[in-house]
Amino acid sequence: MNIGWNGAVKPAEEAVISVYDHGFLYGMGLFETFRTYEGRPFLLERHLDRLHEGCRSLGIGYRADADAIRAWLRDLMRANGLAEAYVRLTVTAGVGGLGLPLEDYTKPDSLLLVKPLPPADPLLYRRGKELALLQTRRNTPEGDIRLKSLHYMNNIIAKRELLGMQAAPGAEGLMLTSEGWLAEGIVSNLFFARNGIIFTPSIETGILPGITRQRVMELAQAGGLKIVEGLFEWEQLLEADEVWVTNSIQELVPVTSLRDGQGTVHCVGNAGAGPVQQQLLEAYRQEAASVLE
């Protein structure tokens, strides 16, 4: 497998990160995951904007030009024989020695990884998936806003809990805040609709401000739909007409059943994809297709 390393493409075994790298020692680094459509990354500028802002807040001196990333990604996909890809761009702080830093990081490393994009399952977007309520609570963010950082322990603990449950295959896990508010999935943001109004947890709950989440909110508003960000409880989710989760790889996936902490499974709506989610999924995919024309 070939990987991207500081703008170049090389065999994976030739890329070496120092044991003194603060990404390894202290989790000082950030990453973005996204996918390609017909070989091109979608919403790349938004991903880079979030990455740049996060690096600025951590004192990591990294900025990337979107066209340069596109060219780098094309070379890497070609080297791995991929027509479409699941992409992860990582920036790690670089060598800093033992002890907390006294100044900004001026020599970060960037790593571009790709793997085959999982084939889309049409049934998933009609029949949906299960969302299981977890006991693992969403931890508080690093600062005012959660960063997509390298210390992903909270998500991994949540994933281990989900794997230990009797949830349906392919289920997503849902974390609450320490106060009991709806937060987000292990790898997704959460939406639900009732009586034609869309609801999504507020950023103040400490969730990741997802790129797909933000675009879906914009598409909803452009389509004349009302959307409310706020603090919501599990019981409100049980009363929803529709529920769906979003991320950059799977887009908008309907949730058709909810598993509570006692293992009871609750049906959502008519147990199939709902009209609001389908309207937004179609708008999202149309936009993804339009940028390729």
Phi, psi and omega per residue, in radians:
M1 nan 2.331 3.061
N2 -1.669 2.587 3.128
I3 -2.278 2.881 3.029
G4 -1.672 2.300 -3.093
W5 -2.398 1.908 3.125
N6 0.881 0.795 3.065
G7 1.580 -0.210 -3.139
A8 -1.831 2.992 3.050
V9 -2.071 2.251 -3.103
K10 -2.656 2.847 3.063
P11 -1.041 2.520 -3.051
A12 -0.982 -0.646 -3.073
E13 -1.212 -0.233 3.141
E14 -1.573 -0.159 3.129
A15 -1.591 2.073 -3.066
V16 -2.195 2.242 3.070
I17 -1.834 2.320 -3.108
S18 -1.106 2.553 3.046
V19 -1.158 -0.259 3.091
Y20 -1.644 0.073 3.096
D21 -1.130 2.294 -3.099
H22 -1.278 -0.227 2.957
G23 -1.162 -0.679 3.105
F24 -1.331 -0.803 -3.042
L25 -1.299 -0.657 -2.995
Y26 -2.296 0.118 -3.133
G27 1.246 0.385 -3.109
M28 -1.456 1.555 3.129
G29 -3.115 2.890 -3.086
L30 -2.373 2.818 3.070
F31 -2.590 2.803 3.048
E32 -2.268 2.418 3.015
T33 -2.057 2.430 3.115
F34 -2.737 3.087 -3.110
R35 -2.255 2.929 3.079
T36 -1.825 2.694 2.963
Y37 -2.181 2.060 -3.044
E38 0.913 0.691 3.042
G39 1.484 0.008 -3.090
R40 -2.056 2.405 3.134
P41 -1.251 2.471 -3.112
F42 -1.775 2.405 3.131
L43 1.024 0.576 -3.074
L44 -1.051 -0.756 -3.115
E45 -1.032 -0.650 3.122
R46 -1.178 -0.716 3.090
H47 -1.087 -0.742 -3.140
L48 -1.185 -0.652 3.091
D49 -1.050 -0.774 3.123
R50 -1.134 -0.711 3.124
L51 -1.113 -0.792 -3.125
H52 -1.101 -0.749 -3.129
E53 -1.140 -0.702 3.092
G54 -1.113 -0.741 3.108
C55 -1.099 -0.714 3.121
R56 -1.046 -0.759 -3.099
S57 -1.191 -0.434 3.135
L58 -1.669 -0.020 -3.125
G59 1.284 0.502 3.105
I60 -1.762 2.074 -3.060
G61 -1.402 1.358 -3.122
Y62 -2.357 2.281 2.938
R63 -2.493 2.516 -3.131
A64 -2.290 2.491 3.052
D65 -1.468 2.326 -3.079
A66 -1.048 -0.710 3.141
D67 -1.145 -0.623 3.105
A68 -1.165 -0.677 3.099
I69 -1.144 -0.710 3.113
R70 -1.065 -0.783 -3.140
A71 -1.135 -0.734 3.110
W72 -1.073 -0.764 3.139
L73 -1.146 -0.711 3.104
R74 -1.036 -0.781 -3.141
D75 -1.100 -0.722 -3.113
L76 -1.203 -0.729 3.107
M77 -1.119 -0.700 3.109
R78 -1.099 -0.728 -3.128
A79 -1.136 -0.443 3.136
N80 -1.805 0.098 3.093
G81 1.145 0.620 -3.097
L82 -1.862 2.329 3.023
A83 -1.575 -0.578 3.057
E84 -2.304 2.677 -3.049
A85 -2.591 2.587 2.838
Y86 -1.542 2.184 -2.959
V87 -2.120 2.414 2.993
R88 -2.264 2.141 3.055
L89 -1.878 2.087 -3.095
T90 -2.056 2.408 3.005
V91 -2.112 2.110 3.110
T92 -1.940 2.561 -2.939
A93 -1.044 -0.528 -3.090
G94 1.725 3.132 -3.060
V95 -1.155 2.307 3.119
G96 -2.418 -0.075 -3.114
G97 1.328 3.087 3.118
L98 -1.312 2.537 -3.138
G99 1.750 2.734 -3.135
L100 -1.211 2.582 -3.025
P101 -1.206 2.596 3.090
L102 -1.792 -0.164 -3.117
E103 -2.655 3.071 -3.134
D104 -1.152 2.781 3.069
Y105 -1.529 2.098 -3.057
T106 -1.857 -0.149 -3.113
K107 -2.282 1.104 3.114
P108 -1.249 2.828 3.033
D109 -1.951 2.551 3.089
S110 -2.102 2.436 -3.028
L111 -2.306 2.238 3.126
L112 -2.041 2.082 -3.133
L113 -2.065 2.506 3.088
V114 -2.345 2.683 2.964
K115 -2.574 2.858 -3.141
P116 -1.005 2.403 3.092
L117 -1.241 2.192 3.134
P118 -0.995 2.388 3.136
P119 -1.095 2.436 -3.140
A120 -1.202 2.350 3.096
D121 -1.800 1.842 -3.105
P122 -0.971 -0.557 -3.124
L123 -1.144 -0.564 -3.139
L124 -1.035 -0.654 -3.071
Y125 -1.480 -0.054 3.040
R126 -1.906 -0.774 -3.091
R127 -1.605 -0.391 3.069
G128 1.334 -2.954 -3.136
K129 -2.354 3.015 3.105
E130 -1.602 2.531 3.042
L131 -2.058 2.085 -3.040
A132 -1.870 2.245 3.123
L133 -1.264 2.208 -3.102
L134 -1.776 2.727 3.006
Q135 -1.431 -0.477 3.106
T136 -1.080 2.177 -3.138
R137 -1.565 2.578 3.062
R138 -1.199 2.214 3.124
N139 -1.287 2.855 3.129
T140 -1.285 2.658 -3.090
P141 -1.263 2.960 -3.081
E142 -1.149 -0.629 -3.137
G143 -2.486 -2.449 3.131
D144 -1.155 -0.608 -3.116
I145 -2.250 2.438 -3.135
R146 -1.133 2.382 3.055
L147 -1.753 2.664 3.063
K148 -1.502 1.346 -2.935
S149 -1.718 3.005 -3.077
L150 -1.339 -0.323 3.114
H151 -1.509 1.630 -2.986
Y152 -1.846 0.405 -3.020
M153 -1.052 -0.722 -3.124
N154 -1.004 -0.763 3.138
N155 -1.167 -0.662 -3.118
I156 -1.209 -0.704 3.063
I157 -1.060 -0.730 3.103
A158 -1.100 -0.710 3.119
K159 -1.124 -0.694 3.113
R160 -1.124 -0.668 3.080
E161 -1.100 -0.792 3.142
L162 -1.045 -0.739 -3.133
L163 -1.133 -0.429 3.130
G164 -1.516 -0.082 3.123
M165 -1.588 2.962 3.071
Q166 -1.690 0.774 3.136
A167 -1.311 2.823 3.125
A168 -1.146 2.646 3.080
P169 -0.975 2.351 3.125
G170 1.415 0.095 -3.108
A171 -1.127 2.675 3.014
E172 -1.821 2.620 3.094
G173 -1.751 2.497 -3.131
L174 -1.967 2.214 3.085
M175 -1.785 2.510 3.000
L176 -1.775 2.863 2.996
T177 -1.327 2.991 3.105
S178 -1.089 -0.434 3.107
E179 -1.472 -0.154 3.117
G180 1.728 0.130 3.095
W181 -1.395 2.604 3.010
L182 -1.010 2.330 3.135
A183 -2.027 -1.592 -3.088
E184 -2.771 2.989 3.059
G185 -1.377 3.056 3.124
I186 -1.082 -0.703 -3.141
V187 -2.333 0.589 -3.059
S188 -2.731 2.790 2.940
N189 -1.706 2.767 -2.997
L190 -1.984 2.413 3.002
F191 -2.337 2.657 2.931
F192 -2.606 2.772 -3.096
A193 -2.283 2.503 3.061
R194 -2.558 2.238 3.139
N195 0.949 0.658 3.066
G196 1.428 -0.040 3.120
I197 -1.785 2.387 -3.125
I198 -1.703 2.410 3.113
F199 -2.189 2.534 3.067
T200 -2.624 2.477 -3.139
P201 -1.009 2.488 -3.139
S202 -1.268 2.688 3.060
I203 -1.035 -0.459 -3.118
E204 -1.159 -0.219 3.036
T205 -1.302 -0.140 3.131
G206 1.619 0.249 3.139
I207 -1.344 2.857 3.022
L208 -1.245 2.282 3.045
P209 -1.311 1.479 -3.015
G210 -1.131 2.518 3.114
I211 -1.155 -0.807 3.112
T212 -1.161 -0.690 3.084
R213 -0.938 -0.870 -3.099
Q214 -1.124 -0.719 -3.124
R215 -1.182 -0.653 3.103
V216 -1.105 -0.703 3.098
M217 -1.085 -0.722 3.119
E218 -1.145 -0.725 3.122
L219 -1.145 -0.647 3.103
A220 -1.092 -0.811 -3.141
Q221 -1.127 -0.697 3.117
A222 -1.145 -0.485 3.136
G223 -1.550 0.143 3.088
G224 1.422 0.268 -3.136
L225 -1.644 2.486 3.095
K226 -1.493 2.343 3.139
I227 -2.268 2.386 -3.071
V228 -2.170 2.169 3.002
E229 -1.694 2.365 -3.113
G230 -3.042 -2.846 3.116
L231 -1.844 2.106 -3.026
F232 -2.278 2.748 -3.109
E233 -1.941 2.846 3.127
W234 -0.981 -0.683 -3.118
E235 -1.072 -0.557 3.098
Q236 -1.216 -0.567 3.092
L237 -1.171 -0.667 3.139
L238 -1.124 -0.438 -3.113
E239 -1.613 0.016 -3.050
A240 -1.244 2.597 3.014
D241 -1.374 -0.571 3.139
E242 -2.514 2.602 3.021
V243 -2.401 2.472 3.013
W244 -2.640 2.812 3.112
V245 -2.149 2.697 -3.081
T246 -2.293 2.536 2.842
N247 -2.767 2.993 -3.006
S248 -1.251 -0.362 -3.120
I249 -1.521 -0.859 -3.051
Q250 -1.673 -0.062 3.107
E251 1.209 -2.073 -3.139
L252 -2.048 1.994 -3.087
V253 -1.965 2.164 3.124
P254 -1.175 2.522 3.005
V255 -1.842 2.121 -3.056
T256 -1.963 -0.078 3.020
S257 -2.608 2.573 -3.128
L258 -2.120 2.211 3.118
R259 -1.836 2.131 -3.111
D260 -1.518 -3.114 -3.068
G261 -1.175 -0.292 3.099
Q262 -1.658 0.022 3.126
G263 1.575 0.043 3.108
T264 -1.348 2.322 -3.114
V265 -1.776 2.221 -3.126
H266 -1.932 2.324 3.112
C267 -1.365 2.474 3.084
V268 -1.795 2.162 3.091
G269 0.958 -2.240 3.141
N270 -1.699 0.338 3.111
A271 1.143 0.421 3.052
G272 -2.487 3.065 3.120
A273 -1.045 2.424 -3.110
G274 -1.689 2.898 -3.054
P275 -1.158 -0.605 -3.126
V276 -1.200 -0.830 3.107
Q277 -1.067 -0.719 -3.128
Q278 -1.159 -0.677 3.094
Q279 -1.073 -0.769 -3.106
L280 -1.272 -0.637 3.089
L281 -1.100 -0.735 3.119
E282 -1.114 -0.764 3.119
A283 -1.105 -0.701 3.135
Y284 -1.113 -0.801 -3.119
R285 -1.215 -0.618 3.072
Q286 -1.084 -0.707 3.101
E287 -1.153 -0.741 3.111
A288 -1.040 -0.698 3.128
A289 -1.239 -0.616 -3.061
S290 -1.191 -0.541 -3.113
V291 -1.292 -0.160 3.135
L292 -1.628 -0.177 -3.057
E293 -1.340 nan nan
